[in-house]
C-alpha cells in the first residue's frame, strides 16, 4: 500500500494509519478511501492527492 501526498498542503495519507478521525480505518488503501473524503488539513478533494 502506497502513501499519498496532498498537492496543496503536503499532508501524507498513510494507509497503515488511515484517517480514523474522519471515518477511514487504519489499513485502508487509498483506492478504497471514499470519493467524498477530503484532506483533513486543507479540505481539498481526494483527487488532489498523488502517490508519494
ModelCIF file with pLDDT and N, C-alpha, C, O atoms, coordinates in Angstrom:
data_MODEL
#
_entry.id   MODEL 
#
_entity.id                         1 
_entity.type                       polymer 
_entity.pdbx_number_of_molecules   1 
#
_entity_poly.entity_id                      1 
_entity_poly.type                           'polypeptide(L)' 
_entity_poly.nstd_linkage                   no 
_entity_poly.nstd_monomer                   no 
_entity_poly.pdbx_seq_one_letter_code       
;(UNK)(UNK)(UNK)(UNK)(UNK)(UNK)(UNK)(UNK)(UNK)(UNK)(UNK)(UNK)(UNK)(UNK)(UNK)(UNK)
(UNK)(UNK)(UNK)(UNK)(UNK)(UNK)(UNK)(UNK)(UNK)(UNK)(UNK)(UNK)(UNK)(UNK)(UNK)(UNK)
(UNK)(UNK)(UNK)(UNK)(UNK)(UNK)(UNK)(UNK)(UNK)(UNK)(UNK)(UNK)(UNK)(UNK)(UNK)(UNK)
(UNK)(UNK)(UNK)(UNK)
;
_entity_poly.pdbx_seq_one_letter_code_can   XXXXXXXXXXXXXXXXXXXXXXXXXXXXXXXXXXXXXXXXXXXXXXXXXXXX 
_entity_poly.pdbx_strand_id                 A 
#
loop_
_entity_poly_seq.entity_id 
_entity_poly_seq.num 
_entity_poly_seq.mon_id 
_entity_poly_seq.hetero 
1 1  UNK n 
1 2  UNK n 
1 3  UNK n 
1 4  UNK n 
1 5  UNK n 
1 6  UNK n 
1 7  UNK n 
1 8  UNK n 
1 9  UNK n 
1 10 UNK n 
1 11 UNK n 
1 12 UNK n 
1 13 UNK n 
1 14 UNK n 
1 15 UNK n 
1 16 UNK n 
1 17 UNK n 
1 18 UNK n 
1 19 UNK n 
1 20 UNK n 
1 21 UNK n 
1 22 UNK n 
1 23 UNK n 
1 24 UNK n 
1 25 UNK n 
1 26 UNK n 
1 27 UNK n 
1 28 UNK n 
1 29 UNK n 
1 30 UNK n 
1 31 UNK n 
1 32 UNK n 
1 33 UNK n 
1 34 UNK n 
1 35 UNK n 
1 36 UNK n 
1 37 UNK n 
1 38 UNK n 
1 39 UNK n 
1 40 UNK n 
1 41 UNK n 
1 42 UNK n 
1 43 UNK n 
1 44 UNK n 
1 45 UNK n 
1 46 UNK n 
1 47 UNK n 
1 48 UNK n 
1 49 UNK n 
1 50 UNK n 
1 51 UNK n 
1 52 UNK n 
#
_struct_asym.id          A 
_struct_asym.entity_id   1 
#
loop_
_ma_qa_metric.id 
_ma_qa_metric.mode 
_ma_qa_metric.name 
_ma_qa_metric.software_group_id 
_ma_qa_metric.type 
1 global pLDDT . pLDDT 
2 local  pLDDT . pLDDT 
#
_ma_qa_metric_global.metric_id      1 
_ma_qa_metric_global.metric_value   97.52 
_ma_qa_metric_global.model_id       1 
_ma_qa_metric_global.ordinal_id     1 
#
loop_
_ma_qa_metric_local.label_asym_id 
_ma_qa_metric_local.label_comp_id 
_ma_qa_metric_local.label_seq_id 
_ma_qa_metric_local.metric_id 
_ma_qa_metric_local.metric_value 
_ma_qa_metric_local.model_id 
_ma_qa_metric_local.ordinal_id 
A UNK 1  2 87.00 1 1  
A UNK 2  2 97.00 1 2  
A UNK 3  2 98.00 1 3  
A UNK 4  2 98.00 1 4  
A UNK 5  2 98.00 1 5  
A UNK 6  2 98.00 1 6  
A UNK 7  2 98.00 1 7  
A UNK 8  2 98.00 1 8  
A UNK 9  2 98.00 1 9  
A UNK 10 2 98.00 1 10 
A UNK 11 2 98.00 1 11 
A UNK 12 2 98.00 1 12 
A UNK 13 2 98.00 1 13 
A UNK 14 2 98.00 1 14 
A UNK 15 2 98.00 1 15 
A UNK 16 2 98.00 1 16 
A UNK 17 2 98.00 1 17 
A UNK 18 2 98.00 1 18 
A UNK 19 2 98.00 1 19 
A UNK 20 2 97.00 1 20 
A UNK 21 2 97.00 1 21 
A UNK 22 2 97.00 1 22 
A UNK 23 2 97.00 1 23 
A UNK 24 2 98.00 1 24 
A UNK 25 2 98.00 1 25 
A UNK 26 2 98.00 1 26 
A UNK 27 2 98.00 1 27 
A UNK 28 2 98.00 1 28 
A UNK 29 2 98.00 1 29 
A UNK 30 2 98.00 1 30 
A UNK 31 2 97.00 1 31 
A UNK 32 2 98.00 1 32 
A UNK 33 2 98.00 1 33 
A UNK 34 2 97.00 1 34 
A UNK 35 2 97.00 1 35 
A UNK 36 2 97.00 1 36 
A UNK 37 2 98.00 1 37 
A UNK 38 2 98.00 1 38 
A UNK 39 2 98.00 1 39 
A UNK 40 2 98.00 1 40 
A UNK 41 2 98.00 1 41 
A UNK 42 2 98.00 1 42 
A UNK 43 2 98.00 1 43 
A UNK 44 2 98.00 1 44 
A UNK 45 2 98.00 1 45 
A UNK 46 2 97.00 1 46 
A UNK 47 2 97.00 1 47 
A UNK 48 2 98.00 1 48 
A UNK 49 2 98.00 1 49 
A UNK 50 2 98.00 1 50 
A UNK 51 2 98.00 1 51 
A UNK 52 2 95.00 1 52 
#
loop_
_atom_site.group_PDB 
_atom_site.id 
_atom_site.type_symbol 
_atom_site.label_atom_id 
_atom_site.label_alt_id 
_atom_site.label_comp_id 
_atom_site.label_asym_id 
_atom_site.label_entity_id 
_atom_site.label_seq_id 
_atom_site.pdbx_PDB_ins_code 
_atom_site.Cartn_x 
_atom_site.Cartn_y 
_atom_site.Cartn_z 
_atom_site.occupancy 
_atom_site.B_iso_or_equiv 
_atom_site.pdbx_formal_charge 
_atom_site.auth_seq_id 
_atom_site.auth_comp_id 
_atom_site.auth_asym_id 
_atom_site.auth_atom_id 
_atom_site.pdbx_PDB_model_num 
ATOM 1   N N  . UNK A 1 1  ? 0.841   -1.183 0.000  1.00 87.00 ? 1  UNK A N  1 
ATOM 2   C CA . UNK A 1 1  ? 0.000   0.000  0.000  1.00 87.00 ? 1  UNK A CA 1 
ATOM 3   C C  . UNK A 1 1  ? 0.885   1.246  0.000  1.00 87.00 ? 1  UNK A C  1 
ATOM 4   O O  . UNK A 1 1  ? 1.798   1.387  0.814  1.00 87.00 ? 1  UNK A O  1 
ATOM 5   N N  . UNK A 1 2  ? 0.590   2.132  -0.925 1.00 97.00 ? 2  UNK A N  1 
ATOM 6   C CA . UNK A 1 2  ? 1.386   3.340  -1.088 1.00 97.00 ? 2  UNK A CA 1 
ATOM 7   C C  . UNK A 1 2  ? 0.834   4.497  -0.276 1.00 97.00 ? 2  UNK A C  1 
ATOM 8   O O  . UNK A 1 2  ? -0.364  4.568  -0.003 1.00 97.00 ? 2  UNK A O  1 
ATOM 9   N N  . UNK A 1 3  ? 1.720   5.399  0.103  1.00 98.00 ? 3  UNK A N  1 
ATOM 10  C CA . UNK A 1 3  ? 1.323   6.649  0.735  1.00 98.00 ? 3  UNK A CA 1 
ATOM 11  C C  . UNK A 1 3  ? 0.989   7.643  -0.368 1.00 98.00 ? 3  UNK A C  1 
ATOM 12  O O  . UNK A 1 3  ? 1.526   7.567  -1.474 1.00 98.00 ? 3  UNK A O  1 
ATOM 13  N N  . UNK A 1 4  ? 0.093   8.578  -0.054 1.00 98.00 ? 4  UNK A N  1 
ATOM 14  C CA . UNK A 1 4  ? -0.303  9.623  -0.999 1.00 98.00 ? 4  UNK A CA 1 
ATOM 15  C C  . UNK A 1 4  ? -0.135  10.968 -0.322 1.00 98.00 ? 4  UNK A C  1 
ATOM 16  O O  . UNK A 1 4  ? -0.382  11.107 0.876  1.00 98.00 ? 4  UNK A O  1 
ATOM 17  N N  . UNK A 1 5  ? 0.291   11.965 -1.100 1.00 98.00 ? 5  UNK A N  1 
ATOM 18  C CA . UNK A 1 5  ? 0.543   13.296 -0.551 1.00 98.00 ? 5  UNK A CA 1 
ATOM 19  C C  . UNK A 1 5  ? -0.396  14.317 -1.189 1.00 98.00 ? 5  UNK A C  1 
ATOM 20  O O  . UNK A 1 5  ? -0.658  14.282 -2.391 1.00 98.00 ? 5  UNK A O  1 
ATOM 21  N N  . UNK A 1 6  ? -0.895  15.224 -0.353 1.00 98.00 ? 6  UNK A N  1 
ATOM 22  C CA . UNK A 1 6  ? -1.778  16.289 -0.814 1.00 98.00 ? 6  UNK A CA 1 
ATOM 23  C C  . UNK A 1 6  ? -0.969  17.307 -1.600 1.00 98.00 ? 6  UNK A C  1 
ATOM 24  O O  . UNK A 1 6  ? 0.049   17.806 -1.121 1.00 98.00 ? 6  UNK A O  1 
ATOM 25  N N  . UNK A 1 7  ? -1.431  17.614 -2.820 1.00 98.00 ? 7  UNK A N  1 
ATOM 26  C CA . UNK A 1 7  ? -0.740  18.570 -3.669 1.00 98.00 ? 7  UNK A CA 1 
ATOM 27  C C  . UNK A 1 7  ? -0.851  20.005 -3.176 1.00 98.00 ? 7  UNK A C  1 
ATOM 28  O O  . UNK A 1 7  ? -0.089  20.865 -3.617 1.00 98.00 ? 7  UNK A O  1 
ATOM 29  N N  . UNK A 1 8  ? -1.777  20.279 -2.277 1.00 98.00 ? 8  UNK A N  1 
ATOM 30  C CA . UNK A 1 8  ? -1.986  21.634 -1.783 1.00 98.00 ? 8  UNK A CA 1 
ATOM 31  C C  . UNK A 1 8  ? -1.160  21.911 -0.524 1.00 98.00 ? 8  UNK A C  1 
ATOM 32  O O  . UNK A 1 8  ? -0.452  22.916 -0.456 1.00 98.00 ? 8  UNK A O  1 
ATOM 33  N N  . UNK A 1 9  ? -1.249  21.023 0.470  1.00 98.00 ? 9  UNK A N  1 
ATOM 34  C CA . UNK A 1 9  ? -0.608  21.327 1.761  1.00 98.00 ? 9  UNK A CA 1 
ATOM 35  C C  . UNK A 1 9  ? 0.508   20.362 2.156  1.00 98.00 ? 9  UNK A C  1 
ATOM 36  O O  . UNK A 1 9  ? 1.241   20.623 3.110  1.00 98.00 ? 9  UNK A O  1 
ATOM 37  N N  . UNK A 1 10 ? 0.643   19.247 1.429  1.00 98.00 ? 10 UNK A N  1 
ATOM 38  C CA . UNK A 1 10 ? 1.706   18.303 1.740  1.00 98.00 ? 10 UNK A CA 1 
ATOM 39  C C  . UNK A 1 10 ? 1.339   17.236 2.754  1.00 98.00 ? 10 UNK A C  1 
ATOM 40  O O  . UNK A 1 10 ? 2.191   16.429 3.128  1.00 98.00 ? 10 UNK A O  1 
ATOM 41  N N  . UNK A 1 11 ? 0.080   17.209 3.216  1.00 98.00 ? 11 UNK A N  1 
ATOM 42  C CA . UNK A 1 11 ? -0.367  16.166 4.151  1.00 98.00 ? 11 UNK A CA 1 
ATOM 43  C C  . UNK A 1 11 ? -0.183  14.804 3.492  1.00 98.00 ? 11 UNK A C  1 
ATOM 44  O O  . UNK A 1 11 ? -0.492  14.632 2.313  1.00 98.00 ? 11 UNK A O  1 
ATOM 45  N N  . UNK A 1 12 ? 0.319   13.839 4.255  1.00 98.00 ? 12 UNK A N  1 
ATOM 46  C CA . UNK A 1 12 ? 0.546   12.497 3.723  1.00 98.00 ? 12 UNK A CA 1 
ATOM 47  C C  . UNK A 1 12 ? -0.525  11.548 4.262  1.00 98.00 ? 12 UNK A C  1 
ATOM 48  O O  . UNK A 1 12 ? -0.697  11.413 5.473  1.00 98.00 ? 12 UNK A O  1 
ATOM 49  N N  . UNK A 1 13 ? -1.240  10.895 3.346  1.00 98.00 ? 13 UNK A N  1 
ATOM 50  C CA . UNK A 1 13 ? -2.164  9.826  3.731  1.00 98.00 ? 13 UNK A CA 1 
ATOM 51  C C  . UNK A 1 13 ? -1.363  8.541  3.774  1.00 98.00 ? 13 UNK A C  1 
ATOM 52  O O  . UNK A 1 13 ? -0.828  8.095  2.759  1.00 98.00 ? 13 UNK A O  1 
ATOM 53  N N  . UNK A 1 14 ? -1.285  7.951  4.957  1.00 98.00 ? 14 UNK A N  1 
ATOM 54  C CA . UNK A 1 14 ? -0.575  6.692  5.163  1.00 98.00 ? 14 UNK A CA 1 
ATOM 55  C C  . UNK A 1 14 ? -1.626  5.612  5.397  1.00 98.00 ? 14 UNK A C  1 
ATOM 56  O O  . UNK A 1 14 ? -2.344  5.661  6.396  1.00 98.00 ? 14 UNK A O  1 
ATOM 57  N N  . UNK A 1 15 ? -1.729  4.638  4.493  1.00 98.00 ? 15 UNK A N  1 
ATOM 58  C CA . UNK A 1 15 ? -2.768  3.615  4.649  1.00 98.00 ? 15 UNK A CA 1 
ATOM 59  C C  . UNK A 1 15 ? -2.619  2.789  5.923  1.00 98.00 ? 15 UNK A C  1 
ATOM 60  O O  . UNK A 1 15 ? -3.608  2.245  6.415  1.00 98.00 ? 15 UNK A O  1 
ATOM 61  N N  . UNK A 1 16 ? -1.432  2.682  6.459  1.00 98.00 ? 16 UNK A N  1 
ATOM 62  C CA . UNK A 1 16 ? -1.247  1.940  7.704  1.00 98.00 ? 16 UNK A CA 1 
ATOM 63  C C  . UNK A 1 16 ? -1.895  2.662  8.879  1.00 98.00 ? 16 UNK A C  1 
ATOM 64  O O  . UNK A 1 16 ? -2.261  2.037  9.875  1.00 98.00 ? 16 UNK A O  1 
ATOM 65  N N  . UNK A 1 17 ? -2.036  3.987  8.760  1.00 98.00 ? 17 UNK A N  1 
ATOM 66  C CA . UNK A 1 17 ? -2.627  4.806  9.824  1.00 98.00 ? 17 UNK A CA 1 
ATOM 67  C C  . UNK A 1 17 ? -4.083  5.141  9.507  1.00 98.00 ? 17 UNK A C  1 
ATOM 68  O O  . UNK A 1 17 ? -4.916  5.204  10.410 1.00 98.00 ? 17 UNK A O  1 
ATOM 69  N N  . UNK A 1 18 ? -4.390  5.354  8.233  1.00 98.00 ? 18 UNK A N  1 
ATOM 70  C CA . UNK A 1 18 ? -5.731  5.757  7.829  1.00 98.00 ? 18 UNK A CA 1 
ATOM 71  C C  . UNK A 1 18 ? -6.014  7.196  8.257  1.00 98.00 ? 18 UNK A C  1 
ATOM 72  O O  . UNK A 1 18 ? -5.094  7.999  8.412  1.00 98.00 ? 18 UNK A O  1 
ATOM 73  N N  . UNK A 1 19 ? -7.270  7.506  8.441  1.00 98.00 ? 19 UNK A N  1 
ATOM 74  C CA . UNK A 1 19 ? -7.716  8.813  8.931  1.00 98.00 ? 19 UNK A CA 1 
ATOM 75  C C  . UNK A 1 19 ? -8.919  8.550  9.833  1.00 98.00 ? 19 UNK A C  1 
ATOM 76  O O  . UNK A 1 19 ? -10.054 8.895  9.503  1.00 98.00 ? 19 UNK A O  1 
ATOM 77  N N  . UNK A 1 20 ? -8.643  7.937  10.967 1.00 97.00 ? 20 UNK A N  1 
ATOM 78  C CA . UNK A 1 20 ? -9.685  7.465  11.875 1.00 97.00 ? 20 UNK A CA 1 
ATOM 79  C C  . UNK A 1 20 ? -10.624 8.592  12.304 1.00 97.00 ? 20 UNK A C  1 
ATOM 80  O O  . UNK A 1 20 ? -11.825 8.370  12.455 1.00 97.00 ? 20 UNK A O  1 
ATOM 81  N N  . UNK A 1 21 ? -10.090 9.792  12.500 1.00 97.00 ? 21 UNK A N  1 
ATOM 82  C CA . UNK A 1 21 ? -10.927 10.921 12.913 1.00 97.00 ? 21 UNK A CA 1 
ATOM 83  C C  . UNK A 1 21 ? -11.985 11.277 11.869 1.00 97.00 ? 21 UNK A C  1 
ATOM 84  O O  . UNK A 1 21 ? -12.997 11.899 12.190 1.00 97.00 ? 21 UNK A O  1 
ATOM 85  N N  . UNK A 1 22 ? -11.747 10.883 10.626 1.00 97.00 ? 22 UNK A N  1 
ATOM 86  C CA . UNK A 1 22 ? -12.671 11.197 9.540  1.00 97.00 ? 22 UNK A CA 1 
ATOM 87  C C  . UNK A 1 22 ? -13.273 9.948  8.896  1.00 97.00 ? 22 UNK A C  1 
ATOM 88  O O  . UNK A 1 22 ? -13.704 9.983  7.744  1.00 97.00 ? 22 UNK A O  1 
ATOM 89  N N  . UNK A 1 23 ? -13.299 8.854  9.641  1.00 97.00 ? 23 UNK A N  1 
ATOM 90  C CA . UNK A 1 23 ? -14.006 7.655  9.208  1.00 97.00 ? 23 UNK A CA 1 
ATOM 91  C C  . UNK A 1 23 ? -13.269 6.694  8.309  1.00 97.00 ? 23 UNK A C  1 
ATOM 92  O O  . UNK A 1 23 ? -13.888 5.812  7.713  1.00 97.00 ? 23 UNK A O  1 
ATOM 93  N N  . UNK A 1 24 ? -11.943 6.843  8.194  1.00 98.00 ? 24 UNK A N  1 
ATOM 94  C CA . UNK A 1 24 ? -11.163 5.926  7.359  1.00 98.00 ? 24 UNK A CA 1 
ATOM 95  C C  . UNK A 1 24 ? -10.269 5.096  8.282  1.00 98.00 ? 24 UNK A C  1 
ATOM 96  O O  . UNK A 1 24 ? -9.321  5.609  8.877  1.00 98.00 ? 24 UNK A O  1 
ATOM 97  N N  . UNK A 1 25 ? -10.588 3.813  8.389  1.00 98.00 ? 25 UNK A N  1 
ATOM 98  C CA . UNK A 1 25 ? -9.874  2.927  9.299  1.00 98.00 ? 25 UNK A CA 1 
ATOM 99  C C  . UNK A 1 25 ? -8.430  2.696  8.874  1.00 98.00 ? 25 UNK A C  1 
ATOM 100 O O  . UNK A 1 25 ? -8.100  2.751  7.689  1.00 98.00 ? 25 UNK A O  1 
ATOM 101 N N  . UNK A 1 26 ? -7.579  2.438  9.858  1.00 98.00 ? 26 UNK A N  1 
ATOM 102 C CA . UNK A 1 26 ? -6.202  2.036  9.583  1.00 98.00 ? 26 UNK A CA 1 
ATOM 103 C C  . UNK A 1 26 ? -6.236  0.789  8.715  1.00 98.00 ? 26 UNK A C  1 
ATOM 104 O O  . UNK A 1 26 ? -7.086  -0.082 8.900  1.00 98.00 ? 26 UNK A O  1 
ATOM 105 N N  . UNK A 1 27 ? -5.312  0.707  7.770  1.00 98.00 ? 27 UNK A N  1 
ATOM 106 C CA . UNK A 1 27 ? -5.253  -0.430 6.869  1.00 98.00 ? 27 UNK A CA 1 
ATOM 107 C C  . UNK A 1 27 ? -6.052  -0.231 5.589  1.00 98.00 ? 27 UNK A C  1 
ATOM 108 O O  . UNK A 1 27 ? -6.154  -1.149 4.776  1.00 98.00 ? 27 UNK A O  1 
ATOM 109 N N  . UNK A 1 28 ? -6.624  0.969  5.399  1.00 98.00 ? 28 UNK A N  1 
ATOM 110 C CA . UNK A 1 28 ? -7.425  1.252  4.202  1.00 98.00 ? 28 UNK A CA 1 
ATOM 111 C C  . UNK A 1 28 ? -6.534  1.799  3.093  1.00 98.00 ? 28 UNK A C  1 
ATOM 112 O O  . UNK A 1 28 ? -5.941  2.869  3.229  1.00 98.00 ? 28 UNK A O  1 
ATOM 113 N N  . UNK A 1 29 ? -6.448  1.051  1.992  1.00 98.00 ? 29 UNK A N  1 
ATOM 114 C CA . UNK A 1 29 ? -5.686  1.505  0.832  1.00 98.00 ? 29 UNK A CA 1 
ATOM 115 C C  . UNK A 1 29 ? -6.328  2.773  0.281  1.00 98.00 ? 29 UNK A C  1 
ATOM 116 O O  . UNK A 1 29 ? -7.545  2.942  0.365  1.00 98.00 ? 29 UNK A O  1 
ATOM 117 N N  . UNK A 1 30 ? -5.517  3.664  -0.282 1.00 98.00 ? 30 UNK A N  1 
ATOM 118 C CA . UNK A 1 30 ? -6.034  4.939  -0.777 1.00 98.00 ? 30 UNK A CA 1 
ATOM 119 C C  . UNK A 1 30 ? -7.136  4.740  -1.810 1.00 98.00 ? 30 UNK A C  1 
ATOM 120 O O  . UNK A 1 30 ? -8.077  5.532  -1.862 1.00 98.00 ? 30 UNK A O  1 
ATOM 121 N N  . UNK A 1 31 ? -7.040  3.711  -2.620 1.00 97.00 ? 31 UNK A N  1 
ATOM 122 C CA . UNK A 1 31 ? -8.072  3.452  -3.639 1.00 97.00 ? 31 UNK A CA 1 
ATOM 123 C C  . UNK A 1 31 ? -9.417  3.101  -3.003 1.00 97.00 ? 31 UNK A C  1 
ATOM 124 O O  . UNK A 1 31 ? -10.458 3.221  -3.648 1.00 97.00 ? 31 UNK A O  1 
ATOM 125 N N  . UNK A 1 32 ? -9.397  2.672  -1.754 1.00 98.00 ? 32 UNK A N  1 
ATOM 126 C CA . UNK A 1 32 ? -10.628 2.310  -1.042 1.00 98.00 ? 32 UNK A CA 1 
ATOM 127 C C  . UNK A 1 32 ? -11.167 3.429  -0.153 1.00 98.00 ? 32 UNK A C  1 
ATOM 128 O O  . UNK A 1 32 ? -12.216 3.272  0.472  1.00 98.00 ? 32 UNK A O  1 
ATOM 129 N N  . UNK A 1 33 ? -10.459 4.555  -0.090 1.00 98.00 ? 33 UNK A N  1 
ATOM 130 C CA . UNK A 1 33 ? -10.940 5.715  0.655  1.00 98.00 ? 33 UNK A CA 1 
ATOM 131 C C  . UNK A 1 33 ? -12.155 6.266  -0.098 1.00 98.00 ? 33 UNK A C  1 
ATOM 132 O O  . UNK A 1 33 ? -12.111 6.382  -1.322 1.00 98.00 ? 33 UNK A O  1 
ATOM 133 N N  . UNK A 1 34 ? -13.241 6.609  0.612  1.00 97.00 ? 34 UNK A N  1 
ATOM 134 C CA . UNK A 1 34 ? -14.427 7.128  -0.083 1.00 97.00 ? 34 UNK A CA 1 
ATOM 135 C C  . UNK A 1 34 ? -14.116 8.335  -0.969 1.00 97.00 ? 34 UNK A C  1 
ATOM 136 O O  . UNK A 1 34 ? -13.255 9.150  -0.639 1.00 97.00 ? 34 UNK A O  1 
ATOM 137 N N  . UNK A 1 35 ? -14.818 8.440  -2.089 1.00 97.00 ? 35 UNK A N  1 
ATOM 138 C CA . UNK A 1 35 ? -14.578 9.523  -3.044 1.00 97.00 ? 35 UNK A CA 1 
ATOM 139 C C  . UNK A 1 35 ? -14.886 10.903 -2.457 1.00 97.00 ? 35 UNK A C  1 
ATOM 140 O O  . UNK A 1 35 ? -14.351 11.905 -2.930 1.00 97.00 ? 35 UNK A O  1 
ATOM 141 N N  . UNK A 1 36 ? -15.739 10.963 -1.438 1.00 97.00 ? 36 UNK A N  1 
ATOM 142 C CA . UNK A 1 36 ? -16.088 12.259 -0.846 1.00 97.00 ? 36 UNK A CA 1 
ATOM 143 C C  . UNK A 1 36 ? -15.160 12.653 0.310  1.00 97.00 ? 36 UNK A C  1 
ATOM 144 O O  . UNK A 1 36 ? -15.363 13.688 0.944  1.00 97.00 ? 36 UNK A O  1 
ATOM 145 N N  . UNK A 1 37 ? -14.143 11.825 0.584  1.00 98.00 ? 37 UNK A N  1 
ATOM 146 C CA . UNK A 1 37 ? -13.154 12.149 1.624  1.00 98.00 ? 37 UNK A CA 1 
ATOM 147 C C  . UNK A 1 37 ? -12.337 13.356 1.175  1.00 98.00 ? 37 UNK A C  1 
ATOM 148 O O  . UNK A 1 37 ? -12.035 13.504 -0.009 1.00 98.00 ? 37 UNK A O  1 
ATOM 149 N N  . UNK A 1 38 ? -11.982 14.216 2.127  1.00 98.00 ? 38 UNK A N  1 
ATOM 150 C CA . UNK A 1 38 ? -11.161 15.394 1.823  1.00 98.00 ? 38 UNK A CA 1 
ATOM 151 C C  . UNK A 1 38 ? -9.950  15.425 2.750  1.00 98.00 ? 38 UNK A C  1 
ATOM 152 O O  . UNK A 1 38 ? -9.944  14.781 3.799  1.00 98.00 ? 38 UNK A O  1 
ATOM 153 N N  . UNK A 1 39 ? -8.944  16.166 2.361  1.00 98.00 ? 39 UNK A N  1 
ATOM 154 C CA . UNK A 1 39 ? -7.742  16.321 3.168  1.00 98.00 ? 39 UNK A CA 1 
ATOM 155 C C  . UNK A 1 39 ? -8.134  16.874 4.537  1.00 98.00 ? 39 UNK A C  1 
ATOM 156 O O  . UNK A 1 39 ? -8.824  17.890 4.613  1.00 98.00 ? 39 UNK A O  1 
ATOM 157 N N  . UNK A 1 40 ? -7.706  16.224 5.613  1.00 98.00 ? 40 UNK A N  1 
ATOM 158 C CA . UNK A 1 40 ? -8.082  16.694 6.943  1.00 98.00 ? 40 UNK A CA 1 
ATOM 159 C C  . UNK A 1 40 ? -7.415  18.012 7.339  1.00 98.00 ? 40 UNK A C  1 
ATOM 160 O O  . UNK A 1 40 ? -7.829  18.640 8.313  1.00 98.00 ? 40 UNK A O  1 
ATOM 161 N N  . UNK A 1 41 ? -6.398  18.433 6.604  1.00 98.00 ? 41 UNK A N  1 
ATOM 162 C CA . UNK A 1 41 ? -5.721  19.688 6.949  1.00 98.00 ? 41 UNK A CA 1 
ATOM 163 C C  . UNK A 1 41 ? -6.230  20.873 6.142  1.00 98.00 ? 41 UNK A C  1 
ATOM 164 O O  . UNK A 1 41 ? -6.460  21.948 6.697  1.00 98.00 ? 41 UNK A O  1 
ATOM 165 N N  . UNK A 1 42 ? -6.409  20.685 4.821  1.00 98.00 ? 42 UNK A N  1 
ATOM 166 C CA . UNK A 1 42 ? -6.773  21.846 3.998  1.00 98.00 ? 42 UNK A CA 1 
ATOM 167 C C  . UNK A 1 42 ? -8.105  21.704 3.275  1.00 98.00 ? 42 UNK A C  1 
ATOM 168 O O  . UNK A 1 42 ? -8.602  22.679 2.711  1.00 98.00 ? 42 UNK A O  1 
ATOM 169 N N  . UNK A 1 43 ? -8.695  20.511 3.281  1.00 98.00 ? 43 UNK A N  1 
ATOM 170 C CA . UNK A 1 43 ? -10.024 20.329 2.725  1.00 98.00 ? 43 UNK A CA 1 
ATOM 171 C C  . UNK A 1 43 ? -10.130 20.078 1.232  1.00 98.00 ? 43 UNK A C  1 
ATOM 172 O O  . UNK A 1 43 ? -11.239 20.029 0.701  1.00 98.00 ? 43 UNK A O  1 
ATOM 173 N N  . UNK A 1 44 ? -8.994  19.915 0.529  1.00 98.00 ? 44 UNK A N  1 
ATOM 174 C CA . UNK A 1 44 ? -9.091  19.618 -0.903 1.00 98.00 ? 44 UNK A CA 1 
ATOM 175 C C  . UNK A 1 44 ? -9.540  18.170 -1.104 1.00 98.00 ? 44 UNK A C  1 
ATOM 176 O O  . UNK A 1 44 ? -9.454  17.350 -0.190 1.00 98.00 ? 44 UNK A O  1 
ATOM 177 N N  . UNK A 1 45 ? -10.010 17.872 -2.291 1.00 98.00 ? 45 UNK A N  1 
ATOM 178 C CA . UNK A 1 45 ? -10.564 16.558 -2.569 1.00 98.00 ? 45 UNK A CA 1 
ATOM 179 C C  . UNK A 1 45 ? -9.488  15.483 -2.717 1.00 98.00 ? 45 UNK A C  1 
ATOM 180 O O  . UNK A 1 45 ? -8.302  15.770 -2.879 1.00 98.00 ? 45 UNK A O  1 
ATOM 181 N N  . UNK A 1 46 ? -9.945  14.255 -2.654 1.00 97.00 ? 46 UNK A N  1 
ATOM 182 C CA . UNK A 1 46 ? -9.067  13.088 -2.824 1.00 97.00 ? 46 UNK A CA 1 
ATOM 183 C C  . UNK A 1 46 ? -8.309  13.157 -4.156 1.00 97.00 ? 46 UNK A C  1 
ATOM 184 O O  . UNK A 1 46 ? -7.184  12.669 -4.256 1.00 97.00 ? 46 UNK A O  1 
ATOM 185 N N  . UNK A 1 47 ? -8.925  13.763 -5.173 1.00 97.00 ? 47 UNK A N  1 
ATOM 186 C CA . UNK A 1 47 ? -8.316  13.870 -6.494 1.00 97.00 ? 47 UNK A CA 1 
ATOM 187 C C  . UNK A 1 47 ? -7.021  14.682 -6.489 1.00 97.00 ? 47 UNK A C  1 
ATOM 188 O O  . UNK A 1 47 ? -6.205  14.557 -7.402 1.00 97.00 ? 47 UNK A O  1 
ATOM 189 N N  . UNK A 1 48 ? -6.832  15.508 -5.469 1.00 98.00 ? 48 UNK A N  1 
ATOM 190 C CA . UNK A 1 48 ? -5.638  16.358 -5.388 1.00 98.00 ? 48 UNK A CA 1 
ATOM 191 C C  . UNK A 1 48 ? -4.452  15.660 -4.729 1.00 98.00 ? 48 UNK A C  1 
ATOM 192 O O  . UNK A 1 48 ? -3.404  16.275 -4.534 1.00 98.00 ? 48 UNK A O  1 
ATOM 193 N N  . UNK A 1 49 ? -4.607  14.391 -4.388 1.00 98.00 ? 49 UNK A N  1 
ATOM 194 C CA . UNK A 1 49 ? -3.528  13.606 -3.791 1.00 98.00 ? 49 UNK A CA 1 
ATOM 195 C C  . UNK A 1 49 ? -2.805  12.824 -4.882 1.00 98.00 ? 49 UNK A C  1 
ATOM 196 O O  . UNK A 1 49 ? -3.423  12.328 -5.823 1.00 98.00 ? 49 UNK A O  1 
ATOM 197 N N  . UNK A 1 50 ? -1.489  12.724 -4.738 1.00 98.00 ? 50 UNK A N  1 
ATOM 198 C CA . UNK A 1 50 ? -0.652  11.994 -5.693 1.00 98.00 ? 50 UNK A CA 1 
ATOM 199 C C  . UNK A 1 50 ? 0.177   10.962 -4.929 1.00 98.00 ? 50 UNK A C  1 
ATOM 200 O O  . UNK A 1 50 ? 0.480   11.161 -3.752 1.00 98.00 ? 50 UNK A O  1 
ATOM 201 N N  . UNK A 1 51 ? 0.548   9.856  -5.590 1.00 98.00 ? 51 UNK A N  1 
ATOM 202 C CA . UNK A 1 51 ? 1.404   8.858  -4.933 1.00 98.00 ? 51 UNK A CA 1 
ATOM 203 C C  . UNK A 1 51 ? 2.714   9.497  -4.484 1.00 98.00 ? 51 UNK A C  1 
ATOM 204 O O  . UNK A 1 51 ? 3.278   10.343 -5.178 1.00 98.00 ? 51 UNK A O  1 
ATOM 205 N N  . UNK A 1 52 ? 3.178   9.086  -3.332 1.00 95.00 ? 52 UNK A N  1 
ATOM 206 C CA . UNK A 1 52 ? 4.424   9.655  -2.796 1.00 95.00 ? 52 UNK A CA 1 
ATOM 207 C C  . UNK A 1 52 ? 5.602   8.870  -3.309 1.00 95.00 ? 52 UNK A C  1 
ATOM 208 O O  . UNK A 1 52 ? 6.745   9.184  -2.977 1.00 95.00 ? 52 UNK A O  1 
#
